[in-house]
């Protein structure tokens, strides 16, 4: 049975968006109860409003820290209408029954994000508002709770649809959303006090997007987050679970490079990447690295896409393309296929921590933000690498960092010519890479090789040298490092150690 709203308690920080709600409630003869600035605002709109002080016979105190915290206010919210004992207390204590509570909490997160002082931040911890939300949500069978200005539009629709009457199911839905608001608010406060020490794991996310499916069609998939902060979507079908994983892998990889660079990814690994003087040249060389795997892949550029590059890209079937921008003429070519997902990247801010569910818990780690430069390359062989080989080793090391372990990358002239990824043996990864490179017609003579972890035996050095590879970069750290160094010296291969392992499982 629907319940009609007769009295509403309104206590909000932001007043914007209240006008239509107030008019709708007033037209239905709903009584307003409020405090401080909200009461002044209601009266400024021409509506009568009862002060909380007149109900409680207690003034606001402590600079407004205590306003609604009073038994008469919470009794009027928490009283169960069909409970005779409760109704007896209502009569004895003259409790004003409240049927609707509208709250918009102090902007705690915004104050932290805007660099507020500790004093300002603490004062933005809402006490009365959060208590009103919990009380009203607990008693949803009798009370409707609107816990955020983000819910104003839903509230207006509900009030207008049935002339300020609501069903229990509708009130329960708003109560669910209210607890989402309160839990997220408490999470933000805890994380502020925790100061990145991660003594407890508390995560809250409000933006939810149902994906087409998970990794496979029989699996449900959901994304929590606001993609609009990261990309502008120009066109295309809905992003999938796998699309998002590949896009993140591509974004993390492309950010390693400053020269015009184009990458093509498949299943989280680069099947092609190259740096050149123009993005067109970079695309052509990236595609050349593995034109077979590129089919249906995710493409990412660190430069705007011009028309000539778009013409070349349009020749290939692809799922997603990401770039900082697109020329108008380029989009005429890229948008011809309506399902093609075209994204403009607009935010390079990255999360510091990454999470993964494992067994009955969650793994948490910092992102791998280590990127080795020439200064980190310690040559340990008699043969020293040339400047070109050093550049290629740096390139290979960047790509191997973003490839699934065990990983080997082969690079020549700032172009990935092959990789071996996800193998249970590093030797198998190298054999895979060599076979792919030779299969696509690449000459490995003078190529550089990157390895995400050390060589426990010299067999990889021997295989590399036999294929023509002349420079190797690897982290080192094996108790048998000297065996690999000795083999490199024997075969005239230069080797540099970085001291940094880049496993990616």
Secondary structure by P-SEA (a helix, b strand, c coil): cbbbbcbbbbbbcccccaaaaaaaaaaabbbbbbccaaaaaaaaabbbbbbcccccccccccccccccccaaaaaaaacccccaaaaaaaaaaccccccbbbbbccaaaaaaaacccaaaaaaaccaaaaaaaaaaaaacccbbbbccccaaaaaaaaaaaccccccaaaaaaaaaaaaaaaaaaaaaaaaaaacccccbbbbbbcccccccccccccbbbbbcccccccccccccccccaaaaaaaaaaaaaaaccccbbbbbbcccccccccccccaaaaaaaaaacccccccbbbbbbcccccaaaaaaaaaccccccccccccaaaaaaaaccccbbbbbbcccccccbbbbbcccbbbbbcccccccccccccccccccccaaaaaaaaaaaaaaaaccccbbbbbccccccccccccccaaaaaaaaaaaaaaacccccbbbbbbccccccaaaaaaaaaacccbbbccccccaaaaaaaaaaaabbbbbbccbbbbcc
